Amino acid sequence: MKILCIGEALIDMICTDKGKSLAAGNHFLKKPGGAPTNVAAAIAALGGKVELAAKVGNDPFGKQLINVMETFGVGTKAMLTDEEHFTTLAFVSLMENGERDFVFNRGADGRLTKEDIDSIDLRDVHIIHFGSATAFLPGPLQEAYLHLLNKALYHKIYISFDPNYRHLLFRNNTQSFIDQSWHFLQHCNFFKVSDEEAMLITQTGSPETAADILLKKTKAVFTITLGKDGTLVGLNNEQHIVDSIPITAIDTTGAGDAFVGAILYQLSHRSKVQMNELNLGDWRRFVANANKAGARTCEYMGAMEAFRHLNNQIFN
């Protein structure tokens, strides 16, 4: 069944001068990115049917993003080009003190509109994945994101959500991120959060306590990723742990997106009725396979390069 991912498509400009600030760095590596873009690529790499709704600029970076998605087999009819705004760029450098020097040059990704959403044919879409922290920033995308959620609820489409918190985007307005996240958490069928996101959103001090609150305040099946300690699954008012896959990580970029992509790929092989009737054994298997996808991604440098090594054979 077809999956639609919505959110940002952008270019990450990664400073390769180790320990240098952006001002001091001279060398940058250009990488296609954006959480929902990564998820869509991972789904397609696994063999799933997926489309990406996003907006890019009419420039070389936007053309690269569309081309990369088409190379993976992602549908790009809803990847729209904005003639007035440049493709969004994120510049990042890891400095000697471990802090990230970050500049977010927002452009076309934030210009996706409600009218753009209305132009998407949802008749053959069975799952919609909302996976973009930038969609909670003020602008047209924020309205379009909520508009698509309401359409998904009206059409009874299965809803997936990953908040993808980025401190550097919300350091001056964390409460806005928390409030908007709760709205989506309480309306989705599945969501994935990291341990840090779970504790931030619930304002608690441990993933287990956060899970208790999420079990009480949401109706969704959810996962909390715990790194080497595995993945916590919240289902039927109970918490369960699925072991992680021991690896020597080369680059963890995109591992969470590969995890989500693997969950959605597996869900897409079930009917609407079956998706809502999955039992603990089903979800344990789904999450174990998703952990494999995340682990495989960590074995390569760069998310898109890693996704080229994903296929559904890793589940066997």
C-alpha positions as CSV (number, residue, x, y, z in Angstrom):
1,M,0.0,0.0,0.0
2,K,1.1,3.5,-0.8
3,I,2.8,5.7,1.9
4,L,3.0,9.5,1.7
5,C,5.7,11.3,3.7
6,I,5.5,15.1,4.3
7,G,8.0,17.6,5.5
8,E,11.3,19.1,4.6
9,A,13.7,18.2,1.8
10,L,17.0,20.1,2.3
11,I,20.7,20.0,1.8
12,D,23.0,19.4,4.8
13,M,26.3,21.3,4.4
14,I,28.6,19.5,6.8
15,C,31.9,21.1,7.8
16,T,34.6,18.5,7.4
17,D,37.3,20.6,9.2
18,K,37.3,18.7,12.5
19,G,36.7,20.9,15.6
20,K,36.3,24.1,13.5
21,S,33.4,26.6,13.8
22,L,31.4,27.4,10.7
23,A,33.3,30.7,10.6
24,A,36.7,29.0,10.7
25,G,35.8,26.0,8.5
26,N,36.7,26.0,4.8
27,H,35.6,22.6,3.6
28,F,32.0,21.3,3.4
29,L,30.4,18.1,2.3
30,K,27.0,18.5,0.6
31,K,24.4,15.8,1.5
32,P,20.7,15.5,0.6
33,G,18.7,15.4,3.8
34,G,15.6,16.2,5.8
35,A,14.0,13.6,8.1
36,P,10.9,12.8,6.0
37,T,13.1,12.7,2.9
38,N,15.3,10.1,4.5
39,V,12.3,8.1,5.6
40,A,10.9,8.1,2.0
41,A,14.3,7.0,0.6
42,A,14.5,4.2,3.2
43,I,11.0,2.9,2.4
44,A,11.8,2.9,-1.3
45,A,15.1,1.1,-0.8
46,L,13.3,-1.6,1.1
47,G,10.9,-2.0,-1.9
48,G,7.9,0.0,-0.6
49,K,5.7,2.3,-2.6
50,V,6.1,5.9,-1.3
51,E,5.7,9.5,-2.4
52,L,7.3,12.6,-0.8
53,A,5.4,15.9,-0.4
54,A,7.9,18.7,0.0
55,K,9.0,21.9,-1.6
56,V,12.4,22.8,-3.0
57,G,13.9,25.7,-4.9
58,N,14.3,26.0,-8.7
59,D,18.1,25.7,-8.3
60,P,20.8,23.0,-8.5
61,F,20.2,21.8,-4.9
62,G,16.4,21.3,-5.5
63,K,17.1,19.5,-8.7
64,Q,19.6,17.2,-6.9
65,L,17.0,16.4,-4.2
66,I,14.4,15.5,-6.8
67,N,16.9,13.4,-8.8
68,V,18.1,11.5,-5.7
69,M,14.5,10.6,-4.7
70,E,13.8,9.4,-8.3
71,T,16.9,7.3,-8.2
72,F,15.6,5.6,-5.1
73,G,12.2,5.1,-6.7
74,V,10.3,7.6,-4.5
75,G,7.3,9.3,-6.2
76,T,8.1,13.0,-6.8
77,K,4.8,14.4,-8.2
78,A,4.3,16.1,-4.8
79,M,7.9,17.5,-4.7
80,L,7.1,21.0,-5.9
81,T,9.4,23.7,-7.1
82,D,9.3,27.2,-5.7
83,E,10.4,29.8,-8.1
84,E,10.9,32.5,-5.5
85,H,12.7,30.7,-2.7
86,F,16.1,28.9,-2.6
87,T,16.3,25.3,-1.4
88,T,16.7,25.1,2.3
89,L,20.3,24.6,3.5
90,A,21.5,23.5,7.0
91,F,25.1,24.3,7.8
92,V,26.6,22.3,10.7
93,S,30.0,21.8,12.3
94,L,31.1,19.8,15.4
95,M,33.4,22.0,17.4
96,E,36.2,20.9,19.8
97,N,34.0,21.3,22.9
98,G,31.5,18.9,21.4
99,E,28.9,21.6,20.7
100,R,27.4,21.9,17.2
101,D,27.7,25.2,15.4
102,F,24.5,25.4,13.4
103,V,23.0,27.8,10.9
104,F,19.6,27.0,9.3
105,N,19.1,28.9,6.1
106,R,15.4,28.3,5.6
107,G,14.0,28.6,2.1
108,A,11.6,26.6,0.0
109,D,10.8,23.8,2.4
110,G,8.7,26.1,4.6
111,R,6.6,27.3,1.6
112,L,4.5,24.2,1.1
113,T,0.9,25.4,1.4
114,K,-2.5,24.1,2.1
115,E,-3.4,24.5,-1.5
116,D,-0.4,22.3,-2.4
117,I,-1.8,19.7,-0.1
118,D,-5.2,19.8,-1.7
119,S,-3.6,19.0,-5.1
120,I,-2.4,15.6,-3.8
121,D,-4.6,12.7,-4.7
122,L,-5.1,10.8,-1.4
123,R,-7.3,8.1,-2.8
124,D,-4.6,5.5,-3.0
125,V,-2.7,6.6,0.1
126,H,-3.0,4.2,3.0
127,I,-0.4,5.6,5.4
128,I,0.8,9.3,5.9
129,H,4.0,9.9,7.8
130,F,4.5,13.3,9.4
131,G,8.2,13.5,10.2
132,S,9.5,17.0,10.3
133,A,10.6,19.3,13.1
134,T,10.7,22.2,10.7
135,A,6.9,21.9,10.1
136,F,6.4,23.2,13.7
137,L,8.1,26.5,12.8
138,P,5.8,29.4,11.8
139,G,5.0,29.6,8.1
140,P,2.9,28.0,5.4
141,L,4.3,24.5,6.0
142,Q,3.0,24.6,9.6
143,E,-0.5,25.2,8.3
144,A,-0.2,22.7,5.5
145,Y,1.1,20.0,8.0
146,L,-2.0,20.5,10.2
147,H,-4.3,20.6,7.2
148,L,-3.0,17.2,5.9
149,L,-3.4,15.8,9.4
150,N,-7.1,16.8,9.4
151,K,-7.6,15.4,5.9
152,A,-6.0,12.1,7.0
153,L,-8.3,11.9,10.0
154,Y,-11.3,12.7,7.8
155,H,-10.4,10.0,5.3
156,K,-9.4,7.5,8.1
157,I,-5.8,7.1,6.7
158,Y,-3.3,5.5,9.1
159,I,-1.2,8.2,10.6
160,S,2.5,7.9,11.6
161,F,4.4,10.7,13.4
162,D,8.1,11.3,14.4
163,P,8.6,14.8,16.0
164,N,12.4,14.9,15.1
165,Y,13.2,17.5,17.8
166,R,16.2,19.8,17.0
167,H,17.2,21.9,19.9
168,L,18.9,24.5,17.7
169,L,15.6,25.2,15.9
170,F,13.5,25.5,19.1
171,R,15.9,26.6,21.8
172,N,13.9,29.8,22.2
173,N,10.4,28.2,22.0
174,T,10.6,24.7,23.3
175,Q,7.0,24.9,24.7
176,S,5.6,25.4,21.2
177,F,7.3,22.3,20.0
178,I,5.9,20.3,23.0
179,D,2.4,21.6,22.5
180,Q,2.3,20.9,18.8
181,S,3.8,17.4,19.3
182,W,1.1,16.5,21.8
183,H,-1.6,17.4,19.2
184,F,-0.1,14.9,16.7
185,L,0.7,12.3,19.4
186,Q,-3.0,12.2,20.4
187,H,-4.2,11.9,16.8
188,C,-1.8,9.3,15.3
189,N,-1.9,5.5,15.1
190,F,1.9,5.0,15.5
191,F,4.7,7.3,16.6
192,K,8.4,7.0,17.2
193,V,10.3,9.2,19.6
194,S,13.9,9.1,21.0
195,D,14.4,8.7,24.7
196,E,15.3,12.5,24.9
197,E,12.2,13.5,23.0
198,A,10.0,11.3,25.2
199,M,11.3,12.9,28.3
200,L,11.1,16.4,26.9
201,I,7.5,16.1,25.7
202,T,6.3,14.5,28.9
203,Q,8.6,16.6,31.1
204,T,9.9,13.5,33.0
205,G,13.3,12.2,34.0
206,S,13.3,8.7,32.5
207,P,12.1,6.9,29.3
208,E,10.0,4.4,31.4
209,T,8.2,7.2,33.2
210,A,7.7,9.0,29.9
211,A,6.2,5.8,28.5
212,D,3.8,5.5,31.3
213,I,2.4,9.0,30.5
214,L,2.3,8.3,26.8
215,L,0.4,5.1,27.4
216,K,-2.2,7.0,29.4
217,K,-2.5,10.1,27.2
218,T,-2.4,8.6,23.7
219,K,-4.1,5.7,21.9
220,A,-1.2,5.0,19.5
221,V,1.3,2.2,19.4
222,F,4.6,3.8,20.0
223,T,8.3,3.1,20.2
224,I,11.0,4.9,22.2
225,T,14.5,4.3,20.8
226,L,17.1,3.7,23.6
227,G,20.3,3.3,21.6
228,K,22.3,0.3,22.7
229,D,19.7,-0.5,25.3
230,G,17.1,-1.4,22.6
231,T,13.7,-0.1,21.7
232,L,10.8,0.3,24.1
233,V,7.4,-0.6,22.6
234,G,4.2,0.9,24.1
235,L,1.2,-1.3,23.4
236,N,-2.0,-2.1,25.3
237,N,-1.0,-0.2,28.4
238,E,2.2,-2.2,28.7
239,Q,5.9,-1.5,28.0
240,H,8.1,-4.0,26.3
241,I,11.8,-3.9,25.3
242,V,13.1,-5.2,22.0
243,D,16.9,-5.7,22.0
244,S,19.1,-3.6,19.8
245,I,21.6,-5.0,17.2
246,P,25.3,-4.8,18.4
247,I,27.4,-2.9,15.9
248,T,30.5,-0.8,15.5
249,A,28.9,2.4,14.2
250,I,30.6,4.5,11.5
251,D,27.9,7.1,11.2
252,T,24.5,7.2,13.0
253,T,23.0,9.8,10.6
254,G,19.7,8.6,9.4
255,A,19.5,5.5,11.6
256,G,16.2,6.7,13.2
257,D,14.8,7.5,9.8
258,A,15.7,4.0,8.6
259,F,14.0,2.6,11.7
260,V,10.8,4.5,10.9
261,G,11.0,3.6,7.2
262,A,11.3,-0.1,8.1
263,I,8.2,0.1,10.4
264,L,6.1,1.8,7.7
265,Y,7.3,-0.6,5.0
266,Q,6.1,-3.5,7.1
267,L,2.8,-1.9,7.9
268,S,2.2,-1.2,4.2
269,H,1.9,-4.9,3.6
270,R,-1.1,-5.2,5.9
271,S,-4.7,-4.1,5.2
272,K,-6.3,-1.2,7.1
273,V,-8.1,-3.6,9.3
274,Q,-4.9,-5.7,10.0
275,M,-2.8,-2.6,10.8
276,N,-5.1,-1.9,13.7
277,E,-5.2,-5.5,14.9
278,L,-1.5,-6.2,15.2
279,N,-0.6,-8.0,18.4
280,L,2.6,-7.8,20.6
281,G,4.2,-10.6,18.6
282,D,3.7,-8.7,15.3
283,W,5.1,-5.5,16.8
284,R,8.1,-7.2,18.3
285,R,8.9,-8.6,14.9
286,F,8.4,-5.3,13.2
287,V,10.6,-3.5,15.7
288,A,13.3,-6.2,15.6
289,N,13.4,-5.8,11.8
290,A,13.5,-2.0,12.1
291,N,16.4,-2.2,14.5
292,K,18.2,-4.2,11.8
293,A,17.6,-1.4,9.3
294,G,18.8,1.2,11.8
295,A,21.9,-0.9,12.5
296,R,22.7,-1.4,8.8
297,T,22.5,2.4,8.3
298,C,25.1,3.0,11.0
299,E,27.6,0.9,9.1
300,Y,28.0,3.4,6.3
301,M,28.9,7.1,6.0
302,G,25.9,9.3,5.3
303,A,22.2,8.5,5.3
304,M,21.5,8.3,1.6
305,E,24.7,6.2,0.9
306,A,23.6,3.8,3.7
307,F,20.1,3.5,2.4
308,R,21.5,2.1,-0.9
309,H,22.6,-0.9,1.1
310,L,19.1,-1.5,2.5
311,N,16.8,-4.1,1.1
312,N,14.1,-6.3,2.6
313,Q,16.4,-9.3,2.7
314,I,17.9,-7.9,6.0
315,F,14.6,-9.0,7.6
316,N,15.2,-12.7,6.9
